[in-house]
Amino acid sequence: MQHLNLRLTGQLVTLRPFAEADIAQRYIDWLSDPELMKYSNQRFRSHSADNCRDYLASFHNSDNLFMAIIYDGQLAGTMTAYVSSVHQTADIGLLIGTQSQGKGLGKDAWVALMAHLFRSGIRKVTGGTLRCNSAMVRIMESAGMQPDGIRVAQELVDGKPEDILYFARFNSPCTLP
């Protein structure tokens, strides 16, 4: 499924499909920043324009979404949605670039994408993060998501075992926060 014309608007950000033109040095630098990636398994990979293009291509002809988060006319981050049409579920993820953190953009983008997915017929949206990633935990909780499981001591961060927390929200007639 192609989503080339999809545009979602939050209170602060606009989401549009991530494009090859977005694969610039700034984006590659985000993926290569040890502090920004400290809770992501991306920290174990090296990133180049070529493998970023390959990743982008993996979304073509699929129900999955790879979205650019635009704030003040600039790329501020990215979101993914891995969609299972047969189960009517979507698992979403978020990356906010270093210069754009602390402005509420992550929650705004999260809520905008979740609302779109629900309008599209998705019955359950899920997300997960490490317990030590308190900013991401706050985003999911403030977006009305509920705990949906824990993998205890699943991953190591700086040599210390950390839990993965899973959250979910079911589609309902109520308004998203």
N, C-alpha and C positions, 0 to 999 in steps of 0.2 A: 504494500500500500504506500502510495506517495503522499507526503504531507508538505509539499513544497510551498504551498500558499498559506499554510497555517500561521496565524498571528494571534498571540494571546496577550492580553493587556492586564497587568496588575495595577495596584495603586501607584507603584514606583517604577516598575520595570515592564519591558515588552519582551516576550519570548517569540523567537522565530527559528526556523530550522537552521542549525549550524551549517555553514557553507565552507567550501574549500578556501575561500578568501579569508576566513577566520583563522586559518592555520598560519599564523604569523609568529614571529619570535616571542612576542608577549605571551601567547598561549602556551608555546613549548616551554618557556621559562616557568610558567605556573606548574606544569606537570613535572618539571625538574627541580622545583624548590623543595628542599627537604622539610622545611618548617610547614609549608602549605600542605604537603603530602604526608605529614607525620602519622595520620590515621588512615591513610589510603594504601591499598596494596599497589598503587601506582608507584610508590616509593621504591619498589623492587625492580622496576623496569627502566630502561633508558628510552628517551623519547626523541623522535626526529619528525621532520615534516612528512617523510615517507610513511612512517608507521601511523602517524596521525591521519593521513589520507586513507590508509587501509582501514583504520577504525571507523572513519566517517563512511566509507563505502560499505561497511558491514550493516549499516542501517538501511541502505537502499533496498527496495522491494521487500520490506518487512513491515510489520505493524509497530515496530519499536520506534521511539522518538529520540533524537539527539538535538537538543534545543540550545540556542545561544541566548543568554540573558543580556539584554541591552539596557543600559542605564546611562542617561545623559549622552546618548549617541554613541557610546562606547561598549565594547564587549566587556561585561563585568563578571561573567561566569558561564557555566553550562549546566544543563540538566539532561538526564536520560530517563526514559520510561521503557522498561522491558515489559511488553504487553503479551498476555496470553489470552487470545480471543476466545478459545474454547472454554476457558475457566472464567473469563470476564474479570481478570485481575491485571494489575500493573504494579511493578516494583520500580520506585523512582529513586534517583540519586541526584546529588547536587555538588557543584564546585563553585565557590565564590573566590574570585581573584583577590590577591593580597590587598590591593588598593581599594577594594570595594567592600571590605568586611566592616561589620559594626554599624551598618546603615539601615538594617532591616530588609535588605534586598533578598536574602536567602528565604526568609519566611514569605515575602511577597511572591517570589517566583514559585515557591513550593505550593502555596495556596492556589495560585493561578493555574498551574499545571494540574493539580489535583481536581479542581473544579472542571476543567476541560475534560479530563478523563471520565469523571462522573457523568457529565453531559453526553459523552460519547457512548455511554452504556456500560462502562466498567462498574462492577459491583463492589470491588475491594481494591484499595490502594495500600501498598506496603512500602516500608523503608527500614533500613537498619543502619546502625552505627556502633562504634565502640563506646562503652560506658564513659571513658575518659574524654570523649568528644562532646563536652557539655553544650557547646553552641548548637550542634546538630540535634542533640536530645531536646533542647529548648524549642528549636524550630518545629520538630515533629509534635511535641506536646502542645505547643501553642496553636498548631494547625488542627487540633482536635483529634489527633491520633491517640490510640490506646495501646498499652503494652500487648505484644503478640508473641512473646517468647524470648528466651535468653539462651545463648550458648555460653556457658560458664568457661572462663579462662581460655577462650578459643584462639586468640591471637596474641602475639608478643609485640609490645611497644617499648622500646628501649630496654629489652630483656625482661619486662614485667608482663605476666599474663593479664589480659584484659577480656572482659565479657563483651560479646556482641549482643546489643539490645535490638529487638525487632518491634516495630510499631505497625499498626494498621488502622484504617478507617474504612467503614462500609458506606456505600452510597445510600443516602437518605434524603428525604425532602427538605431537611433543615438547611439553612444557609451556612456556608463555610465561614470561619472567622476571618 
